[in-house]
Protein backbone atom coordinates (compact mmCIF):
# COMPACT_ATOMS: atom_id res chain seq x y z
CA UNK A 1 0.00 0.00 0.00
CA UNK A 2 1.27 3.50 -0.76
CA UNK A 3 0.89 6.18 1.91
CA UNK A 4 -1.18 9.21 0.90
CA UNK A 5 0.23 11.33 3.75
CA UNK A 6 2.82 11.06 6.53
CA UNK A 7 1.75 8.24 8.82
CA UNK A 8 3.21 6.20 11.66
CA UNK A 9 2.72 2.43 11.40
CA UNK A 10 4.09 -0.01 13.96
CA UNK A 11 6.43 2.61 15.41
CA UNK A 12 7.89 3.67 12.04
CA UNK A 13 7.09 6.85 10.11
CA UNK A 14 6.30 6.64 6.40
CA UNK A 15 6.25 9.71 4.17
CA UNK A 16 3.61 10.38 1.55
CA UNK A 17 4.26 8.21 -1.49
CA UNK A 18 6.34 5.59 0.32
CA UNK A 19 5.37 1.95 0.25
CA UNK A 20 3.91 0.63 3.51
CA UNK A 21 4.57 -3.09 3.93
CA UNK A 22 1.52 -5.29 4.41
CA UNK A 23 0.71 -6.46 7.90
CA UNK A 24 3.02 -9.32 8.80
CA UNK A 25 1.27 -12.28 10.30
CA UNK A 26 2.97 -13.50 13.44
CA UNK A 27 2.23 -16.94 14.81
CA UNK A 28 0.11 -16.71 17.93
CA UNK A 29 1.43 -18.40 21.01
CA UNK A 30 -0.88 -21.10 22.27
CA UNK A 31 1.35 -22.22 25.14
CA UNK A 32 -0.17 -22.52 28.56
CA UNK A 33 1.27 -20.20 31.20
CA UNK A 34 3.66 -21.83 33.61
CA UNK A 35 1.96 -23.27 36.65
CA UNK A 36 2.45 -21.22 39.77
CA UNK A 37 3.57 -23.25 42.78
CA UNK A 38 1.30 -23.04 45.78
CA UNK A 39 2.46 -20.72 48.52
CA UNK A 40 1.81 -21.81 52.10
CA UNK A 41 -0.89 -19.75 53.77
CA UNK A 42 0.39 -16.94 55.95
CA UNK A 43 -0.97 -16.17 59.37
CA UNK A 44 -3.39 -13.28 59.49
CA UNK A 45 -1.86 -10.12 60.95
CA UNK A 46 -3.07 -9.03 64.37
CA UNK A 47 -5.94 -6.60 64.15
CA UNK A 48 -5.00 -3.07 65.14
CA UNK A 49 -7.08 -1.12 67.59
CA UNK A 50 -9.12 1.66 65.99
CA UNK A 51 -7.49 5.06 66.18
CA UNK A 52 -8.89 7.72 68.46
CA UNK A 53 -11.53 9.88 66.85
CA UNK A 54 -10.36 13.30 65.74
CA UNK A 55 -12.29 16.46 66.40
CA UNK A 56 -14.43 17.75 63.58
CA UNK A 57 -13.17 20.92 61.93
CA UNK A 58 -14.97 24.10 62.82
CA UNK A 59 -15.28 25.13 59.19
CA UNK A 60 -14.87 23.14 56.04
CA UNK A 61 -15.23 26.15 53.74
CA UNK A 62 -12.43 27.99 52.01
CA UNK A 63 -10.58 30.82 53.69
CA UNK A 64 -11.15 34.17 52.13
CA UNK A 65 -8.95 37.15 52.55
CA UNK A 66 -10.72 40.00 54.32
CA UNK A 67 -10.82 43.20 52.33
CA UNK A 68 -9.87 46.19 54.41
CA UNK A 69 -11.55 49.50 53.65
C-alpha positions as CSV (number, residue, x, y, z in Angstrom):
1,X,0.0,0.0,0.0
2,X,1.3,3.5,-0.8
3,X,0.9,6.2,1.9
4,X,-1.2,9.2,0.9
5,X,0.2,11.3,3.7
6,X,2.8,11.1,6.5
7,X,1.8,8.2,8.8
8,X,3.2,6.2,11.7
9,X,2.7,2.4,11.4
10,X,4.1,0.0,14.0
11,X,6.4,2.6,15.4
12,X,7.9,3.7,12.0
13,X,7.1,6.9,10.1
14,X,6.3,6.6,6.4
15,X,6.3,9.7,4.2
16,X,3.6,10.4,1.6
17,X,4.3,8.2,-1.5
18,X,6.3,5.6,0.3
19,X,5.4,2.0,0.2
20,X,3.9,0.6,3.5
21,X,4.6,-3.1,3.9
22,X,1.5,-5.3,4.4
23,X,0.7,-6.5,7.9
24,X,3.0,-9.3,8.8
25,X,1.3,-12.3,10.3
26,X,3.0,-13.5,13.4
27,X,2.2,-16.9,14.8
28,X,0.1,-16.7,17.9
29,X,1.4,-18.4,21.0
30,X,-0.9,-21.1,22.3
31,X,1.3,-22.2,25.1
32,X,-0.2,-22.5,28.6
33,X,1.3,-20.2,31.2
34,X,3.7,-21.8,33.6
35,X,2.0,-23.3,36.6
36,X,2.4,-21.2,39.8
37,X,3.6,-23.3,42.8
38,X,1.3,-23.0,45.8
39,X,2.5,-20.7,48.5
40,X,1.8,-21.8,52.1
41,X,-0.9,-19.7,53.8
42,X,0.4,-16.9,55.9
43,X,-1.0,-16.2,59.4
44,X,-3.4,-13.3,59.5
45,X,-1.9,-10.1,60.9
46,X,-3.1,-9.0,64.4
47,X,-5.9,-6.6,64.2
48,X,-5.0,-3.1,65.1
49,X,-7.1,-1.1,67.6
50,X,-9.1,1.7,66.0
51,X,-7.5,5.1,66.2
52,X,-8.9,7.7,68.5
53,X,-11.5,9.9,66.9
54,X,-10.4,13.3,65.7
55,X,-12.3,16.5,66.4
56,X,-14.4,17.8,63.6
57,X,-13.2,20.9,61.9
58,X,-15.0,24.1,62.8
59,X,-15.3,25.1,59.2
60,X,-14.9,23.1,56.0
61,X,-15.2,26.1,53.7
62,X,-12.4,28.0,52.0
63,X,-10.6,30.8,53.7
64,X,-11.1,34.2,52.1
65,X,-9.0,37.1,52.6
66,X,-10.7,40.0,54.3
67,X,-10.8,43.2,52.3
68,X,-9.9,46.2,54.4
69,X,-11.5,49.5,53.6
